[in-house]
Amino acid sequence: MTDAPHEEEHGGALGTRLNWLRAAVLGANDGVVSTAGLVVGVAGATDDRATLLTAGLAGLLAGSMSMAAGEYVSVSTQRDSEKAALAQEQRELREQPEAELDELTDLLEARGLTRDVAREAAEQLSERDALRAHARVELGIDPEELTNPWHAAAASFLAFTIGALLPLLAIVLPPPSVRLAVTVLSVLAALTLTGWSSARLGDAPARPAILRNVGGGALAMAVTYGAGSLLGAAGV
């Protein structure tokens, strides 16, 4: 009987995956909270379905585009920095190969290898792909897996949109008499889920994360509903 192949993610691949999942959860959470605050605030001023739908859609589109644009700019800056660091490393390898080999040896030795083993490993890694070896050991970058701003923007757009759809549908689909209650309960349930998910991804206790998430969302809805009610009563 042969053992099943051992396929376990390590290092950068696992870290990248967890970062993407965490960003998706946070993006969805932002979509839930911001859109819920908006539609609940408008609901405090009016119960007109068309007005609520218009406000909700405007908030969804504005928020998702803002998230996507912000993520694109942020990740593009990170990618530019990574490319600049790789270009500098390439120049140093071309101009000072021996010094770079010594540097790689020192870095490997600092990770627990003996000097002789570190030297041999540095030589073998340099023979195979010197730039990749220095990039991964010295810079913590994989030249073949640079961050992609378009992927990040699309993921943020999608995550925010999915999160925003919940309060939007909850405020426009039910009858007016239960509309607000359905929205609040749906949002609090969603925030419980995203709080739990973010805690699990960060290997942190779930209870504090859920309480922070639900408390923040509840406060946002209370404040915006209060403001909307005051404006509605004032005829604004």
Sequence and secondary structure as in RCSB ss.txt:
>XXXX:A:sequence
MTDAPHEEEHGGALGTRLNWLRAAVLGANDGVVSTAGLVVGVAGATDDRATLLTAGLAGLLAGSMSMAAGEYVSV
STQRDSEKAALAQEQRELREQPEAELDELTDLLEARGLTRDVAREAAEQLSERDALRAHARVELGIDPEELTNPW
HAAAASFLAFTIGALLPLLAIVLPPPSVRLAVTVLSVLAALTLTGWSSARLGDAPARPAILRNVGGGALAMAVTY
GAGSLLGAAGV
>XXXX:A:secstr
          HHHHHHHHHHHHHHHHHHHHHHHHHHHHHHHHHHH   HHHHHHHHHHHHHHHHHHHHHHHHHHH
HHHHHHHHHHHHHHHHHHHH HHHHHHHHHHHHHHTT  HHHHHHHHHHHHHHHHHHHHIIIII   TTS   HH
HHHHHHHHHHHHHHHHHHHHHHSS HHHHHHHHHHHHHHHHHHHHHHHHHHTT  HHHHHHHHHHHHHHHHHHHH
HHHHHHHHTT 
